[in-house]
Amino acid sequence: KLRPGAPGFAMAEPAPVENEEEESDEGVQEHLKDAVAGTLKLKRLLSEGEDFLKKVGSSIKRRRTVERCGPAEQAKVTHLLTKWGALDDVLLRHVLEGLTIEELETLNASGYLPDKFNAWKSCADLTAMHIAGMRERNTAGGGALDAIAAFRFNWKLDGTTDPILRKLCHKDLRYVLTHYDGVKELASLIQEAVDSEPDATATGVASTAPGCTALGRFNRLELIDAEADAAVFGDANLSFALNLVRHRKALGHVGRVIATTFESLEVLRERYSEIDETIAELEKHFSEVYHEVDCTRIAVHAQFKNLERSLGAVYYNFPHAGAVGGFFDGHPLVNWRHENLMRLFFRALRAYVQPGGIVKVASNQGAVGVRYSYIICSAVENEFRHIETVPFLQWSLHRYGRSYGDRRDTYRRPDEGEGYNVQRAEKDMVYVFTYEPSGQPLPPQDIRLPPTFRTIEACPDGPFDGMTGESRKNLAKQLYRRFMLECSGTHVG
C-alpha cells in the first residue's frame, strides 16, 4: 500500500472515465449488480464535472451531473450557513449537504452554533462531530449489550418486559427472540414458548439454562453452524483466520474457512515474515486464501463466483478505510470513506450470507474512523439484525496476532508492546448480527457524500494548513486521485 502526499510519491493517473451511459457495471451478473451499485455511485459523485478532470487528459469526458442533495436540503443548508455567518465555508457546506432534511431541521432547531474560534478543530470538524453524536443518541450505544437488551431496543419494548424475559430459560428465550414479530402479545408468545418442544439441533443444547447467559455463551464461544462456510475479510496477516480454523477443527466442524486479505501476496511478504507459513497451515486445514479482495466489491471477484447464500458466518475485525497523512480519522474530508466502507460492506454481504447467518464486526466503541454507529446502522439498513454486543476480551477468538494493516507492520505490531493510540482494550467490542432478509427489494444503498475536488482544495486544515497556490492544488489532486483509486478497489496507504 502506498501513502499519497509523501515526498517523492508518484501517483498513477486515474483511469479514463467514460460517459455515465457507457459506465461499466463491473461485469457482474444481473442479480449481483445491487452489490456494486454503491461503489459506482461513489465514482460518479467524485468525478462529476470537475474542472480538474478536464486538465488530466483528453480521454476523460465530462459526466452527467449527479445530484448531491435536493433543492429543499440545499435551501436549508444555505439557511444554516447564513445563520452561522459561514457562507464561504466550503468544507462546512460539504458536511451539511450530507444530511437529510430531517437532520437539517433538527440541527436548526437545536440552536447549535459551531465555535469559530476553536484552536484545534475547524467549524466543519466540530459540526461533523456534533452530528455524529446527535445520531448516536438514537442508537443503543456502542458498549456491551446482551441479547435481551438488544431485543428490547430493536422492538422498542419498555422496561417492564426486561425482568420477564430474564426469567426465561434458554429454550423459551430463544423461541421468543426468534418468533416475536411485534404483533403477537409477548405474554402469549412466552406461553407458546413454554409449551414448545426443545430444539433438536445444536442451538437447543442446555435448554433449561438461564436464557440470556446461554445465548451469550453461544456468541462468546463461537458456536456457529458446523457445516456452513465462514469468511474472514481484511485479515492483514491472516492470524485471525488461522485462529478460527483451529477453533473449528477442535469443534469438529466440516465447513471451510475462506480467508481474504486486501493486500497482494507480495506486499504481505514484505510486512510479515511468517505469512507463507501461515498460508501453508491454513491450506493444510483445507481453507482457501484469497488476496486483493475488497470486501465492498465481493461480487467482482472471480473467487466468489457461485458462492451466493453459502456463508454461515462472516468476520471483519477492526475495519478501517486507511489513514490519510495529516488528517485524523474523524475529519470530514476523509471520514466519509469509513462510513461508506461499512455501508457497502453490508450491502455486498446480502448476496452471500445465508438467512440466519452470523456477521461479527469487531471495533473499538470510541473509534472516530469507523464509528460504532456506522457498523450498527449500516447492518440494520441492510437487514442484518443487531443481536448482541460482546466485549472483545470475552470472545474466545480474541487471542490472535493483531496488526495495523499498513506499512507500520514491517517494524512494529500492536501485540508486541505497541498499542493503538487513544484506544483502550476494554473498549473493544464485537458487534454481532444475524441476517434476516424480508424478501422485498431494498432501496438503492445510501452513501455518505464524498468531497468534490473544489472542497478538497478549499480544506483549511490538516496538511493543507498554510499551503497556497500550486502546492495546495497539487496536494488536492493527489488526494482526489487516491479517493478515485480507492473507489476502484485499489488499496492506498
Solvent accessible surface area in square Angstrom, and as a share of the most:
residue,aa,sasa,rsa
1,K,29,0.12
2,L,107,0.53
3,R,42,0.15
4,P,14,0.09
5,G,42,0.40
6,A,41,0.32
7,P,137,0.86
8,G,85,0.82
9,F,39,0.16
10,A,89,0.69
11,M,30,0.14
12,A,66,0.51
13,E,106,0.48
14,P,13,0.08
15,A,77,0.60
16,P,78,0.49
17,V,15,0.09
18,E,67,0.30
19,N,49,0.25
20,E,34,0.15
21,E,137,0.61
22,E,104,0.47
23,E,42,0.19
24,S,72,0.47
25,D,56,0.29
26,E,41,0.18
27,G,71,0.68
28,V,14,0.08
29,Q,78,0.35
30,E,132,0.59
31,H,111,0.50
32,L,7,0.03
33,K,69,0.29
34,D,64,0.33
35,A,10,0.08
36,V,1,0.01
37,A,44,0.34
38,G,4,0.04
39,T,4,0.02
40,L,22,0.11
41,K,64,0.27
42,L,9,0.04
43,K,33,0.14
44,R,50,0.18
45,L,1,0.01
46,L,0,0.00
47,S,1,0.00
48,E,20,0.09
49,G,9,0.09
50,E,4,0.02
51,D,66,0.34
52,F,6,0.03
53,L,9,0.04
54,K,115,0.49
55,K,147,0.62
56,V,36,0.21
57,G,26,0.25
58,S,121,0.78
59,S,61,0.39
60,I,17,0.09
61,K,94,0.40
62,R,141,0.51
63,R,17,0.06
64,R,153,0.56
65,T,95,0.55
66,V,23,0.13
67,E,127,0.57
68,R,42,0.15
69,C,23,0.14
70,G,15,0.14
71,P,112,0.70
72,A,62,0.48
73,E,39,0.17
74,Q,59,0.26
75,A,65,0.50
76,K,48,0.20
77,V,0,0.00
78,T,51,0.30
79,H,88,0.39
80,L,0,0.00
81,L,0,0.00
82,T,79,0.46
83,K,100,0.42
84,W,7,0.02
85,G,53,0.51
86,A,12,0.10
87,L,91,0.45
88,D,135,0.70
89,D,40,0.21
90,V,63,0.36
91,L,2,0.01
92,L,0,0.00
93,R,60,0.22
94,H,14,0.06
95,V,16,0.09
96,L,0,0.00
97,E,25,0.11
98,G,15,0.14
99,L,11,0.05
100,T,70,0.41
101,I,46,0.23
102,E,110,0.50
103,E,34,0.15
104,L,0,0.00
105,E,87,0.39
106,T,71,0.41
107,L,1,0.01
108,N,37,0.19
109,A,90,0.70
110,S,67,0.43
111,G,52,0.50
112,Y,39,0.15
113,L,115,0.57
114,P,4,0.03
115,D,70,0.36
116,K,104,0.44
117,F,186,0.78
118,N,52,0.27
119,A,91,0.71
120,W,227,0.80
121,K,65,0.28
122,S,25,0.16
123,C,17,0.10
124,A,1,0.01
125,D,9,0.05
126,L,32,0.16
127,T,0,0.00
128,A,23,0.18
129,M,91,0.41
130,H,53,0.23
131,I,4,0.02
132,A,10,0.07
133,G,23,0.22
134,M,19,0.09
135,R,60,0.22
136,E,23,0.10
137,R,167,0.61
138,N,119,0.61
139,T,23,0.14
140,A,33,0.26
141,G,24,0.23
142,G,5,0.05
143,G,24,0.23
144,A,63,0.49
145,L,28,0.14
146,D,41,0.21
147,A,8,0.07
148,I,0,0.00
149,A,25,0.19
150,A,1,0.01
151,F,2,0.01
152,R,54,0.20
153,F,73,0.30
154,N,49,0.25
155,W,92,0.32
156,K,148,0.63
157,L,34,0.17
158,D,88,0.45
159,G,46,0.44
160,T,97,0.56
161,T,18,0.11
162,D,28,0.15
163,P,71,0.45
164,I,86,0.44
165,L,0,0.00
166,R,100,0.36
167,K,170,0.72
168,L,19,0.10
169,C,34,0.20
170,H,1,0.00
171,K,41,0.17
172,D,13,0.06
173,L,0,0.00
174,R,58,0.21
175,Y,46,0.17
176,V,0,0.00
177,L,23,0.11
178,T,93,0.54
179,H,94,0.42
180,Y,28,0.11
181,D,79,0.41
182,G,41,0.40
183,V,130,0.75
184,K,85,0.36
185,E,125,0.56
186,L,23,0.12
187,A,78,0.61
188,S,60,0.39
189,L,2,0.01
190,I,24,0.12
191,Q,102,0.45
192,E,66,0.30
193,A,0,0.00
194,V,78,0.45
195,D,100,0.52
196,S,29,0.19
197,E,146,0.66
198,P,76,0.48
199,D,68,0.35
200,A,108,0.84
201,T,87,0.51
202,A,77,0.60
203,T,50,0.29
204,G,16,0.15
205,V,81,0.46
206,A,62,0.48
207,S,26,0.17
208,T,120,0.69
209,A,30,0.23
210,P,93,0.58
211,G,1,0.01
212,C,26,0.16
213,T,86,0.50
214,A,9,0.07
215,L,17,0.08
216,G,5,0.05
217,R,128,0.47
218,F,26,0.11
219,N,20,0.10
220,R,52,0.19
221,L,65,0.32
222,E,0,0.00
223,L,68,0.34
224,I,25,0.13
225,D,76,0.39
226,A,40,0.31
227,E,135,0.61
228,A,8,0.06
229,D,22,0.12
230,A,0,0.00
231,A,0,0.00
232,V,2,0.01
233,F,2,0.01
234,G,35,0.34
235,D,11,0.06
236,A,12,0.09
237,N,5,0.03
238,L,0,0.00
239,S,25,0.16
240,F,1,0.00
241,A,0,0.00
242,L,19,0.09
243,N,32,0.16
244,L,0,0.00
245,V,7,0.04
246,R,120,0.44
247,H,34,0.15
248,R,6,0.02
249,K,132,0.56
250,A,90,0.69
251,L,80,0.40
252,G,56,0.54
253,H,30,0.13
254,V,119,0.68
255,G,10,0.10
256,R,72,0.26
257,V,5,0.03
258,I,0,0.00
259,A,0,0.00
260,T,0,0.00
261,T,0,0.00
262,F,52,0.22
263,E,10,0.04
264,S,22,0.14
265,L,40,0.20
266,E,110,0.49
267,V,32,0.19
268,L,0,0.00
269,R,119,0.44
270,E,127,0.57
271,R,12,0.05
272,Y,0,0.00
273,S,115,0.74
274,E,61,0.27
275,I,2,0.01
276,D,69,0.36
277,E,132,0.59
278,T,12,0.07
279,I,20,0.10
280,A,60,0.46
281,E,50,0.22
282,L,0,0.00
283,E,98,0.44
284,K,151,0.64
285,H,43,0.19
286,F,173,0.72
287,S,8,0.05
288,E,54,0.24
289,V,24,0.14
290,Y,37,0.14
291,H,39,0.17
292,E,109,0.49
293,V,3,0.02
294,D,12,0.06
295,C,9,0.06
296,T,10,0.06
297,R,23,0.08
298,I,1,0.00
299,A,13,0.10
300,V,43,0.24
301,H,32,0.14
302,A,87,0.68
303,Q,71,0.32
304,F,1,0.00
305,K,126,0.53
306,N,117,0.60
307,L,20,0.10
308,E,48,0.22
309,R,108,0.39
310,S,27,0.18
311,L,0,0.00
312,G,7,0.07
313,A,1,0.01
314,V,0,0.00
315,Y,0,0.00
316,Y,18,0.07
317,N,21,0.11
318,F,41,0.17
319,P,6,0.04
320,H,78,0.35
321,A,19,0.15
322,G,11,0.10
323,A,39,0.30
324,V,8,0.05
325,G,48,0.46
326,G,55,0.53
327,F,21,0.09
328,F,164,0.68
329,D,39,0.20
330,G,19,0.18
331,H,10,0.04
332,P,10,0.06
333,L,0,0.00
334,V,3,0.02
335,N,17,0.09
336,W,9,0.03
337,R,14,0.05
338,H,0,0.00
339,E,11,0.05
340,N,3,0.01
341,L,23,0.11
342,M,0,0.00
343,R,33,0.12
344,L,9,0.04
345,F,0,0.00
346,F,0,0.00
347,R,10,0.04
348,A,0,0.00
349,L,0,0.00
350,R,38,0.14
351,A,21,0.16
352,Y,2,0.01
353,V,0,0.00
354,Q,53,0.24
355,P,84,0.53
356,G,50,0.48
357,G,4,0.04
358,I,34,0.17
359,V,0,0.00
360,K,3,0.01
361,V,0,0.00
362,A,0,0.00
363,S,5,0.03
364,N,4,0.02
365,Q,50,0.22
366,G,51,0.49
367,A,15,0.12
368,V,73,0.42
369,G,3,0.03
370,V,4,0.02
371,R,45,0.16
372,Y,25,0.10
373,S,7,0.05
374,Y,21,0.08
375,I,0,0.00
376,I,14,0.07
377,C,64,0.38
378,S,3,0.02
379,A,0,0.00
380,V,81,0.46
381,E,70,0.31
382,N,0,0.00
383,E,32,0.14
384,F,1,0.00
385,R,53,0.19
386,H,6,0.03
387,I,30,0.15
388,E,2,0.01
389,T,1,0.01
390,V,1,0.00
391,P,23,0.14
392,F,5,0.02
393,L,93,0.46
394,Q,100,0.44
395,W,2,0.01
396,S,47,0.31
397,L,2,0.01
398,H,31,0.14
399,R,183,0.67
400,Y,34,0.13
401,G,21,0.20
402,R,37,0.13
403,S,22,0.14
404,Y,29,0.11
405,G,16,0.15
406,D,12,0.06
407,R,114,0.42
408,R,81,0.29
409,D,2,0.01
410,T,82,0.47
411,Y,157,0.60
412,R,82,0.30
413,R,34,0.12
414,P,19,0.12
415,D,82,0.42
416,E,119,0.53
417,G,81,0.78
418,E,64,0.29
419,G,54,0.52
420,Y,66,0.25
421,N,128,0.66
422,V,151,0.87
423,Q,61,0.27
424,R,146,0.53
425,A,55,0.43
426,E,100,0.45
427,K,67,0.29
428,D,8,0.04
429,M,11,0.05
430,V,1,0.00
431,Y,0,0.00
432,V,0,0.00
433,F,0,0.00
434,T,13,0.07
435,Y,1,0.00
436,E,81,0.36
437,P,41,0.26
438,S,72,0.47
439,G,69,0.67
440,Q,121,0.54
441,P,122,0.77
442,L,43,0.21
443,P,97,0.61
444,P,111,0.70
445,Q,9,0.04
446,D,89,0.46
447,I,17,0.08
448,R,40,0.15
449,L,17,0.09
450,P,0,0.00
451,P,0,0.00
452,T,24,0.14
453,F,10,0.04
454,R,129,0.47
455,T,8,0.05
456,I,0,0.00
457,E,43,0.19
458,A,45,0.35
459,C,0,0.00
460,P,68,0.43
461,D,34,0.17
462,G,31,0.30
463,P,40,0.25
464,F,0,0.00
465,D,103,0.53
466,G,75,0.72
467,M,66,0.29
468,T,104,0.60
469,G,56,0.54
470,E,117,0.52
471,S,55,0.36
472,R,44,0.16
473,K,54,0.23
474,N,74,0.38
475,L,22,0.11
476,A,0,0.00
477,K,43,0.18
478,Q,43,0.19
479,L,8,0.04
480,Y,0,0.00
481,R,37,0.14
482,R,1,0.00
483,F,0,0.00
484,M,15,0.07
485,L,37,0.18
486,E,34,0.15
487,C,9,0.05
488,S,49,0.32
489,G,24,0.23
490,T,63,0.36
491,H,41,0.19
492,V,7,0.04
493,G,1,0.01
